[in-house]
Amino acid sequence: MAIHPHNALTLEEAEWLDRIRAIEPKAQEWLELTRTPPKPEERSSLACDSLGELEMDVAIYYQLCIAIEHLHFAITSITQMQRTYPTAYMTVCRTGLIASTNALWLLSGPTRQVRQKRLCIMKSQEFQEQIAEFNSIPRLDGWEPDKTESLVAQIRAKQEWLQKIVETAGLGINVEKQKLNQTDVIEQTIKENFKGDDSDTKWFRYGISNQWRSGSAAAHARSQYGMKQLGAKVPEAIAKGQKIVTLTASLDGEIGPAVSGVFMVLKEAIRIFGLRSVCHLRPGDKP
């Protein structure tokens, strides 16, 4: 579905296209951040959040890179390809929202212990998923059970390593059972970082929650998302006595707000990442 020339857009669509074009330079600037990992200063808050070899800045930087990649792809696809799609952009923005909120979740914990616990929860989930992945390898011709067992053993060793870190830091996590609920992470992160009772902030929080659920429905090909995108009936089908309608894809529907939502969350995550990468302590102060 092609985007019509700017002068053929509705007023609302034209405004959203202008907004997306306005943030494109910033997305391009952020893309440069993904090329060289920044190193936090010694004694900075971010550096001190690390738990030995479990480096907080590395975990956050990865999430930022994923978010930037998906945001940049969505923006440039809209502005340069000049096409929209009923569900594709929502699935891309869903991943961008996951990564940007994960980064902000790790960055914005109120205390060092909370931030470290969040990091360990995330790593626990990753290790569990890796074990499940290796155990699901199909037993086809040529399958080598020893290699699979070796891979699982390596992850088990990482779990033991992480469990020792957790116990030393007193974080109270069982790394083999601890789960990360992505919906809870998103809702908690938005609530903690976008406070306020003004109408704009309330609508933003609602918009992110709606974006997450709509994006998930789109990503999992749920028909309830398609029902919200129903457009005009197909004339040829009507003539044949059939009931067929098109799926719409408009910038002022869910696409524009989804791109904007990822941008706003990512912007805040990058801002805090920069602040916490710098040592603000005076000589003699404890980190």
WOCOR-V637548 format. One line per field, one symbol per residue. phi: phi as a letter, one per 20 degrees, with the letter a starting at -180 (. if undefined). burial: # if it has 9 or more other C-alpha atoms within 8 Angstrom, else .. A space follows every 10 residues. Layout:
# WOCOR-V637548
phi->???
burial->???
This chain:
# WOCOR-V637548
phi->.fffggfdff gfffffffff ffefffffff gfffecffdf fgmfgfffff dmfeefffff ffffffffgf ffffffffed flcccgcgff fffffffgff fffffffdgf cfffffffff fffgffffff fffffegfee gnfdgfffff fffffgffff ffffffffem emcefecfdd efffffffff ffdcepdfgf ffffffffff fffffffffe lfffffffdf dffegffgfe medcceeebd feedfggfff ffgfffgfff ffgffeeded eegnfef
burial->........#. ..##.##..# #..#..##.# #.##.....# #.######## #...###.## #.######## ##.######. .######### ########## #########. ...####### ##.##.##.# #..#...... .......#.. ##..##.##. .##.###... #.#.#..#.. ....###.## #......... ##.##.###. ##.######. .#..##..## ..##..##.. ....###### ##.####### ###.##.### .##..####. #......
